[in-house]
């Protein structure tokens, strides 16, 4: 039902007392290796919620690629569309300081080799999906090709992260475009709009998407479509780790829209899934089952 097209990264995490300066070496904690990347995260989040989910991605022919494939399969994701080889698996090198702040270097690796040709070769998978969800940790021309390959009834959902200006062809296909406040600012560029989330959501809608969702962390989200703009209140929780909350939100929203939910209902569910995801550490490890969402 849901096809996620996107990145798969191994997250290599080391705790440090402080970051090294140029030419300096510091000792850190033991290495933690987690499966990550926005595409892989979304696919795991959706599958854990019970969605029939496939992932179109590229990993290296290496140990991190196998780790990522194992994590997808353990969650029940269809990995027939995960291509192997061409470059090393993408990695995110993450240092975390005592205040919890991250510094991250991403080596896209195989994610950068997921090509428009790979999307064309997966045309059957694309056309068989009710909803296709993409992000921008893969080449933009690959996302453009996905938009061109959509069947008339297939819904397209985009979280433009990391953000960059988008061609009108991509913007017009989004239903919805899902952005956090930072991404909203980058997509809007220099255009002066109000600081209120509702203003941003409406300004984004004017750029061409059929609908827009602005996520606001602990403040929930704003939705804008031709039917109007409205807030979606957050579910109050004790936040432990917000890593990957946006990916869980997007996955939940995309899946529910694919099932035929109205945008308001899908967003209300996605807010609950996002809230559940922040109550546990990690990204994929924090994603809830339907029972856990219901228990919130
Ligand atoms: P991103 O991770 O992309 O920056 P957000 O931080 O806006 O995205 O989080 C996505 C969604 O996850 C929010 O819209 C909200 O539903 C949920 N969420 C995130 N942080 C919290 C929090 N502290 N409390 C409750 N819900 C949260």
Boltz pocket constraint, residues with backbone or C-beta under 6 A from the ligand:
constraints:
  - pocket:
      binder: B
      contacts: [[A, 180], [A, 214], [A, 215], [A, 216], [A, 217], [A, 218], [A, 219], [A, 220], [A, 221], [A, 234], [A, 235], [A, 236], [A, 237], [A, 239], [A, 242], [A, 243], [A, 244], [A, 245], [A, 246], [A, 247], [A, 249], [A, 270], [A, 271], [A, 272], [A, 273], [A, 274], [A, 275], [A, 278]]
      max_distance: 6.0
